[in-house]
Amino acid sequence: MKLHQACLAIALVGSTSVNGFSSPRMTMPSVSRTARFSAVVEEVTTTNGATASMEMPTAWECDEEAECVEVPACNDEECRTTLDVRIHSKWYDLSGWRKAHPAGAHWIDWYDGRDATEVMDAFHSAKGREMYKRLPASAPDTAAVLEASTAPYSQTELNFRKLRAELEEDGWWNRDFVHEGTLLAIWTSLFVGATLTVESAPPLSCFLLGLTMTNAGWLGHDYIHAVAAGLGPTWWSDKHNKHHALTNEMGVDEDIATDPFLFPYAPDPENDSPLLAVNGVEEKRPDAKNELWYLLAHYAVLLTIFPLQVWVPAVFLSGLMSALIVTPTHQSEEFFEEYQPDWVTAQFQSTRNAVTTNPFSEWLWGGMQYQLEHHLFPSMPRSKYPLLRPILQKFADENNVPGGYRESGEFEILYMNWDLYRKVAEADPVPGAPYSRGNGQLGAIDMQGGVAAGGVGLGKLM
């Protein structure tokens, strides 16, 4: 059934004209989940030629500053008209805001019908969090149903919010310009060194260029790497932001989706085949087409300066170093088959820090040796992470976090990752094991009957 056919409510309201958008929301406690939107009045001509008015379904449209207005709802079945998320005990309809959000819409889709307080606070500055107040509230009947089916905040989450507030008050997010300048100077020196040695010492140039690319990833992270590191922002939003929001959730977090060549857990027999790699070729991301120009510019510059025998090995070297640094800090820890309502505890359970042994390793890891600090406070300057370590250790002890604050030596954590793959390779496939790329633990919310399997809801993804 079409969206507008299921939800359209017709009401004669005389000849009153409407300027702009109406604000009242329809109260429909018995309608389906896809009918959570308001109505605007539009004049129509009846069969006998008379003029009447009918209520038309509407949706929210927002800009990057979270300024939202109601507009006529899209009748296309692919349109998302609802996205209800709880933030600090209040339910918001983010359906209009998701498209305008500069960091991408995809990760927030997985929080439809869930609480996203901690992850929203982690991703946004104090200024960004002020925008919450401008977001449209969910319909009252929708909020009531969702609140009844959503887990209450844990004491760990509440204590974490207090800790975050104390750190913000003490200036932990103040920029360290000396540290940033030093890192940028090192990156520049590496690039210059790779350029100067490209003819006289190609192997050295390759090594320096690989270090340059890896270091660019740490420096840029999610705002300059479209040019500096050759990574597309759509890819980054789809993969990295979702990884932060739903760490180690099977079927969701693509950082643990290393199959079909490396399996971090025993797969279902039907998925135990390298031929599954073909599925990735068929996947389409239309939003990424415009970003090809940036990637082409990146590689054009590299090919102008470096020959293929230097550039190609450097790309693989950079990828290897990045993988050896990033993946062990999560893959050796818990994987989740179900949604984890306590985001803070889940970060502790799914993350292990690496203890570096020398200044070069401390620099090379790019702050990722403090992976837990980075996941809990991704917008905090990484120069603060070493000082944050004992604070989080104390927090884990005081809140009885399962497994506590986890860390191992940099070589030990690499061995743990290798040993995981070895054990999985020797194990038999497990019928029913979740596929690493799919809907994961998602269920659906029935507005008339509560929560279905999985305890969460997800509207149609675009």
C-alpha positions as CSV (number, residue, x, y, z in Angstrom):
1,M,0.0,0.0,0.0
2,K,1.3,3.4,-0.9
3,L,2.4,5.7,2.0
4,H,-0.1,8.4,1.1
5,Q,-2.9,5.9,0.7
6,A,-2.4,4.5,4.2
7,C,-2.0,7.8,5.9
8,L,-4.0,10.5,4.1
9,A,-6.7,12.1,6.4
10,I,-9.3,14.2,4.6
11,A,-11.1,16.9,6.5
12,L,-13.3,19.8,5.2
13,V,-12.2,22.9,7.0
14,G,-14.2,25.6,5.1
15,S,-12.5,28.1,2.8
16,T,-9.8,29.1,5.3
17,S,-6.6,29.6,3.4
18,V,-3.2,28.7,4.8
19,N,0.0,30.7,4.4
20,G,3.1,28.6,5.0
21,F,3.0,25.3,7.0
22,S,0.7,24.2,9.7
23,S,2.1,23.1,13.0
24,P,-0.5,20.7,14.6
25,R,0.5,17.0,14.4
26,M,-2.0,14.3,13.8
27,T,-2.7,12.0,16.7
28,M,-3.1,8.5,15.4
29,P,-2.4,5.9,18.1
30,S,-3.5,3.0,15.9
31,V,-1.7,3.7,12.6
32,S,1.3,2.0,11.3
33,R,4.9,3.1,12.0
34,T,5.2,4.7,8.6
35,A,2.4,7.2,9.3
36,R,4.2,9.4,11.9
37,F,4.0,12.8,10.3
38,S,1.9,15.9,10.3
39,A,-0.6,17.4,7.8
40,V,-0.8,20.6,5.8
41,V,-4.0,21.9,4.2
42,E,-4.3,22.0,0.5
43,E,-7.2,23.3,-1.6
44,V,-8.7,20.8,-4.0
45,T,-11.6,20.8,-6.5
46,T,-14.3,18.2,-5.9
47,T,-16.2,16.3,-8.6
48,N,-19.0,18.9,-8.6
49,G,-16.7,21.8,-9.1
50,A,-16.8,23.1,-5.6
51,T,-13.6,24.1,-3.7
52,A,-12.8,22.2,-0.6
53,S,-9.7,21.6,1.6
54,M,-8.0,18.4,2.5
55,E,-5.2,17.6,4.9
56,M,-2.1,16.4,3.1
57,P,0.6,14.3,4.8
58,T,3.8,16.2,5.5
59,A,7.4,15.6,6.5
60,W,10.2,17.6,8.0
61,E,12.9,19.4,6.0
62,C,15.9,20.8,7.8
63,D,19.1,22.6,7.1
64,E,22.6,22.0,8.6
65,E,21.7,24.4,11.4
66,A,18.7,22.2,12.4
67,E,16.2,24.8,11.3
68,C,13.2,22.7,10.3
69,V,9.9,23.3,8.5
70,E,7.1,21.0,7.4
71,V,6.8,20.3,3.7
72,P,4.5,18.0,1.7
73,A,5.5,14.4,2.2
74,C,7.2,12.6,-0.6
75,N,4.9,9.9,-2.1
76,D,7.9,7.8,-3.3
77,E,8.1,4.5,-1.4
78,E,11.8,5.1,-1.0
79,C,11.3,8.3,1.0
80,R,12.0,8.1,4.7
81,T,9.2,10.0,6.5
82,T,10.1,9.0,10.1
83,L,13.2,8.7,12.1
84,D,12.5,8.9,15.9
85,V,15.5,9.0,18.2
86,R,15.7,9.6,21.9
87,I,18.3,12.2,23.1
88,H,18.6,13.1,26.8
89,S,15.1,11.6,27.6
90,K,13.3,13.4,24.8
91,W,12.2,11.9,21.5
92,Y,13.0,13.8,18.3
93,D,11.9,13.2,14.7
94,L,15.2,13.4,12.7
95,S,13.7,12.4,9.3
96,G,14.2,15.9,7.8
97,W,17.6,16.6,9.6
98,R,19.2,13.3,8.4
99,K,19.6,14.5,4.7
100,A,21.1,17.9,5.7
101,H,23.5,16.5,8.2
102,P,27.1,17.1,7.0
103,A,28.5,13.9,8.4
104,G,26.0,11.7,6.5
105,A,22.6,10.2,7.2
106,H,23.4,6.5,7.2
107,W,24.7,5.8,10.8
108,I,21.8,7.6,12.5
109,D,19.3,5.4,10.6
110,W,20.3,2.5,12.8
111,Y,19.1,4.4,15.8
112,D,15.5,4.7,14.7
113,G,13.4,3.8,17.8
114,R,16.5,3.8,20.0
115,D,18.3,6.1,22.4
116,A,21.3,7.9,20.8
117,T,22.3,10.3,23.6
118,E,25.8,9.1,24.1
119,V,26.7,8.7,20.5
120,M,25.1,12.1,19.5
121,D,27.0,13.8,22.3
122,A,30.2,12.1,21.2
123,F,29.9,13.2,17.6
124,H,28.9,16.8,18.3
125,S,30.5,19.8,19.9
126,A,28.8,21.9,22.6
127,K,27.6,24.2,19.8
128,G,26.3,21.3,17.8
129,R,24.4,19.9,20.9
130,E,22.6,23.2,21.2
131,M,20.9,22.4,17.9
132,Y,19.1,19.6,19.6
133,K,16.6,22.1,20.9
134,R,15.6,23.2,17.4
135,L,14.9,19.7,16.2
136,P,11.2,18.7,15.9
137,A,9.7,16.5,18.6
138,S,8.3,13.1,17.8
139,A,4.5,12.8,17.7
140,P,3.3,12.3,21.3
141,D,1.7,8.9,20.6
142,T,4.9,7.7,18.9
143,A,7.1,8.9,21.7
144,A,4.9,7.1,24.3
145,V,5.2,3.8,22.5
146,L,8.9,4.1,21.9
147,E,9.6,5.2,25.5
148,A,7.8,2.1,26.8
149,S,9.9,-0.2,24.7
150,T,13.3,1.5,25.3
151,A,15.7,0.5,28.1
152,P,16.2,3.1,30.8
153,Y,19.6,4.8,31.2
154,S,22.1,2.7,33.1
155,Q,24.0,4.2,36.0
156,T,27.2,3.8,34.0
157,E,25.7,6.1,31.3
158,L,24.6,8.7,33.8
159,N,28.0,8.7,35.5
160,F,29.7,9.0,32.1
161,R,27.6,12.1,31.3
162,K,28.9,13.6,34.6
163,L,32.5,12.8,33.6
164,R,32.0,14.3,30.2
165,A,30.6,17.5,31.7
166,E,33.5,17.8,34.1
167,L,36.1,17.3,31.3
168,E,34.4,20.0,29.2
169,E,34.3,22.4,32.1
170,D,38.0,21.8,32.7
171,G,38.9,22.6,29.0
172,W,39.9,19.1,27.7
173,W,38.6,20.1,24.3
174,N,40.8,23.2,24.0
175,R,43.1,22.9,20.9
176,D,46.8,22.2,21.3
177,F,48.3,24.2,18.5
178,V,51.8,23.3,19.3
179,H,51.0,19.6,19.1
180,E,49.0,20.0,15.9
181,G,51.8,22.1,14.3
182,T,54.4,19.5,15.2
183,L,52.3,16.7,13.6
184,L,51.7,18.8,10.4
185,A,55.4,19.6,10.2
186,I,56.3,15.9,10.4
187,W,53.7,15.0,7.7
188,T,55.1,17.8,5.4
189,S,58.7,16.6,6.0
190,L,57.7,13.0,5.1
191,F,56.1,14.1,1.8
192,V,59.0,16.3,0.9
193,G,61.4,13.5,1.7
194,A,59.5,11.1,-0.5
195,T,59.5,13.6,-3.3
196,L,63.3,14.3,-3.1
197,T,64.2,10.6,-3.0
198,V,61.9,9.4,-5.8
199,E,64.7,9.1,-8.3
200,S,67.8,8.6,-6.2
201,A,66.3,6.0,-3.8
202,P,62.9,4.6,-4.9
203,P,62.5,2.1,-2.0
204,L,63.1,4.9,0.5
205,S,60.7,7.1,-1.3
206,C,58.1,4.4,-1.3
207,F,58.5,3.9,2.5
208,L,58.3,7.6,3.2
209,L,55.2,8.0,0.9
210,G,53.6,5.1,2.7
211,L,54.2,6.8,6.1
212,T,52.9,10.1,4.6
213,M,49.6,8.5,3.5
214,T,49.1,6.7,6.9
215,N,49.9,9.9,8.8
216,A,47.5,11.8,6.5
217,G,44.7,9.5,7.6
218,W,45.3,10.2,11.3
219,L,45.6,14.0,10.7
220,G,42.7,14.3,8.4
221,H,40.4,11.7,9.9
222,D,37.1,12.8,8.5
223,Y,37.5,16.3,7.1
224,I,40.5,16.6,4.7
225,H,41.3,13.1,3.6
226,A,39.2,13.4,0.4
227,V,42.3,15.0,-1.1
228,A,45.1,14.4,1.4
229,A,44.7,10.7,1.8
230,G,42.6,9.6,-1.2
231,L,39.5,8.5,0.7
232,G,35.9,9.5,-0.1
233,P,33.8,11.3,2.5
234,T,30.8,9.1,1.6
235,W,32.8,6.0,2.2
236,W,34.1,7.5,5.5
237,S,30.5,8.4,6.6
238,D,29.2,5.0,5.7
239,K,32.0,3.0,7.3
240,H,33.8,5.0,9.9
241,N,30.9,6.9,11.5
242,K,28.8,3.7,11.6
243,H,31.8,1.9,13.2
244,H,31.9,4.5,16.0
245,A,28.2,4.4,16.5
246,L,27.7,0.6,16.5
247,T,31.2,-0.8,17.3
248,N,31.6,-4.5,16.8
249,E,27.9,-5.1,16.0
250,M,27.8,-8.0,13.7
251,G,26.1,-7.3,10.4
252,V,26.5,-3.5,11.0
253,D,30.1,-2.5,11.8
254,E,32.1,-2.9,8.6
255,D,35.4,-2.7,10.4
256,I,34.8,-6.3,11.4
257,A,33.5,-7.3,8.0
258,T,36.9,-8.6,6.8
259,D,35.4,-11.7,5.1
260,P,35.2,-13.5,2.8
261,F,39.0,-13.8,2.9
262,L,39.5,-13.3,6.6
263,F,36.7,-14.3,9.0
264,P,36.8,-12.8,12.5
265,Y,34.2,-15.3,13.6
266,A,33.0,-18.7,12.2
267,P,30.6,-18.0,9.4
268,D,27.4,-19.7,8.3
269,P,28.3,-22.5,5.7
270,E,26.4,-20.5,3.0
271,N,28.8,-17.5,3.5
272,D,32.0,-19.5,3.7
273,S,33.1,-18.7,0.2
274,P,35.5,-16.2,-1.4
275,L,32.9,-15.8,-4.1
276,L,31.0,-13.5,-1.7
277,A,33.5,-10.8,-2.7
278,V,31.4,-10.4,-5.9
279,N,28.6,-8.8,-3.7
280,G,30.8,-5.9,-3.0
281,V,31.3,-5.1,-6.6
282,E,27.5,-5.0,-7.1
283,E,26.9,-2.6,-4.2
284,K,26.1,0.9,-5.5
285,R,26.6,4.2,-3.7
286,P,25.2,6.9,-6.0
287,D,26.1,9.7,-3.6
288,A,29.8,8.9,-4.1
289,K,29.9,9.7,-7.8
290,N,30.5,13.4,-7.3
291,E,33.5,12.6,-5.1
292,L,35.3,10.8,-7.8
293,W,36.7,14.1,-9.0
294,Y,38.4,14.7,-5.7
295,L,39.8,11.2,-5.8
296,L,41.0,11.6,-9.3
297,A,42.7,14.9,-8.3
298,H,44.4,13.1,-5.5
299,Y,45.8,10.3,-7.6
300,A,46.6,12.7,-10.5
301,V,48.9,14.7,-8.2
302,L,50.6,11.5,-6.9
303,L,51.1,10.1,-10.4
304,T,52.6,13.4,-11.5
305,I,55.2,13.3,-8.8
306,F,55.8,9.5,-8.2
307,P,56.2,6.7,-10.8
308,L,54.0,3.6,-10.5
309,Q,56.8,1.5,-9.0
310,V,56.9,3.9,-6.0
311,W,53.2,4.9,-5.8
312,V,51.6,1.5,-6.0
313,P,53.7,-0.2,-3.3
314,A,53.3,2.9,-1.1
315,V,49.5,2.6,-1.3
316,F,49.7,-1.1,-0.2
317,L,52.2,-0.3,2.5
318,S,50.0,2.5,3.9
319,G,47.0,0.2,3.9
320,L,48.9,-2.5,5.7
321,M,50.1,-0.2,8.4
322,S,46.6,1.3,8.9
323,A,45.1,-2.2,9.1
324,L,47.7,-3.4,11.6
325,I,47.1,-0.4,13.8
326,V,43.3,-0.1,13.6
327,T,41.8,-3.6,13.5
328,P,43.6,-5.3,16.5
329,T,42.1,-2.9,18.9
330,H,38.6,-4.1,18.3
331,Q,38.7,-7.6,16.7
332,S,40.3,-9.2,19.7
333,E,37.3,-8.1,21.9
334,E,33.6,-8.9,22.2
335,F,31.4,-9.0,19.1
336,F,27.7,-8.3,19.6
337,E,24.9,-10.2,17.8
338,E,22.3,-7.8,19.3
339,Y,21.9,-4.1,19.7
340,Q,23.7,-2.8,22.9
341,P,21.5,-0.1,24.6
342,D,24.4,0.9,26.9
343,W,26.8,2.5,24.4
344,V,29.4,3.4,27.0
345,T,29.8,-0.1,28.4
346,A,29.8,-1.5,24.9
347,Q,32.7,0.7,24.0
348,F,34.7,-0.7,26.9
349,Q,33.8,-4.3,26.0
350,S,34.7,-3.9,22.3
351,T,37.9,-2.0,22.6
352,R,41.5,-2.8,23.7
353,N,44.2,-0.2,23.8
354,A,47.8,-0.8,22.7
355,V,50.7,0.1,24.9
356,T,53.5,1.4,22.7
357,T,57.2,0.9,23.6
358,N,59.1,3.7,21.8
359,P,58.6,7.2,20.5
360,F,58.4,6.1,16.9
361,S,55.5,3.7,17.6
362,E,53.8,6.3,19.8
363,W,53.8,8.6,16.7
364,L,53.1,5.9,14.1
365,W,49.9,4.7,15.9
366,G,48.5,8.2,15.4
367,G,46.6,8.2,18.7
368,M,44.8,5.0,17.8
369,Q,46.8,3.2,20.6
370,Y,44.3,5.1,22.8
371,Q,41.4,3.6,21.0
372,L,39.0,3.6,23.9
373,E,39.7,7.3,24.6
374,H,39.2,8.0,21.0
375,H,35.8,6.1,20.8
376,L,34.4,7.7,23.9
377,F,35.6,11.2,23.1
378,P,36.3,11.3,19.3
379,S,36.3,15.1,19.0
380,M,38.8,15.6,21.9
381,P,42.4,16.5,20.7
382,R,44.4,13.3,20.8
383,S,47.2,15.1,22.7
384,K,45.0,14.8,25.7
385,Y,44.5,11.0,25.5
386,P,47.5,9.9,27.5
387,L,46.3,12.1,30.4
388,L,42.8,10.7,30.0
389,R,44.0,7.1,30.4
390,P,44.1,7.0,34.2
391,I,40.8,8.8,34.4
392,L,39.1,6.1,32.3
393,Q,40.8,3.3,34.3
394,K,39.3,4.7,37.4
395,F,35.9,5.1,35.8
396,A,36.0,1.5,34.7
397,D,36.8,0.3,38.3
398,E,34.2,2.5,40.0
399,N,31.5,1.5,37.6
400,N,32.4,-2.2,37.6
401,V,32.6,-2.2,33.8
402,P,32.8,-5.9,32.6
403,G,36.4,-6.6,31.6
404,G,37.5,-3.2,32.9
405,Y,39.9,-1.0,31.1
406,R,41.6,-3.3,28.5
407,E,45.1,-2.8,27.2
408,S,48.0,-4.9,25.9
409,G,51.5,-4.4,24.5
410,E,51.6,-3.3,20.8
411,F,53.0,-6.6,19.7
412,E,50.9,-8.7,22.0
413,I,47.7,-7.1,20.6
414,L,48.9,-8.0,17.1
415,Y,49.5,-11.6,18.1
416,M,46.0,-11.7,19.7
417,N,44.5,-10.6,16.3
418,W,46.5,-13.1,14.4
419,D,45.6,-15.9,16.8
420,L,41.9,-15.0,16.4
421,Y,42.0,-15.5,12.7
422,R,44.0,-18.7,13.2
423,K,41.4,-20.2,15.5
424,V,38.5,-19.2,13.3
425,A,40.3,-20.7,10.3
426,E,40.6,-24.0,12.1
427,A,37.0,-24.0,13.3
428,D,34.0,-25.4,11.5
429,P,31.4,-23.1,10.0
430,V,28.4,-22.4,12.3
431,P,24.9,-22.7,10.8
432,G,22.9,-19.5,11.5
433,A,25.9,-17.3,12.1
434,P,25.1,-13.7,11.1
435,Y,26.5,-12.4,7.8
436,S,28.9,-9.5,8.3
437,R,27.1,-7.2,5.9
438,G,23.3,-7.1,6.4
439,N,20.6,-5.9,8.7
440,G,22.4,-7.3,11.7
441,Q,20.2,-7.4,14.8
442,L,17.5,-5.1,13.4
443,G,13.9,-5.8,14.1
444,A,10.7,-3.7,13.6
445,I,8.4,-1.7,15.8
446,D,4.7,-2.4,15.6
447,M,2.9,0.7,16.7
448,Q,-0.1,-1.5,17.8
449,G,1.8,-4.3,19.5
450,G,5.1,-3.2,20.9
451,V,8.5,-4.3,19.9
452,A,9.3,-7.1,17.6
453,A,12.4,-9.3,17.6
454,G,15.6,-7.3,18.1
455,G,13.9,-4.6,20.1
456,V,14.5,-1.9,17.5
457,G,12.9,-0.4,14.5
458,L,14.2,0.8,11.2
459,G,12.4,2.7,8.4
460,K,13.2,2.1,4.8
461,L,16.8,3.1,4.0
462,M,17.4,5.4,1.0
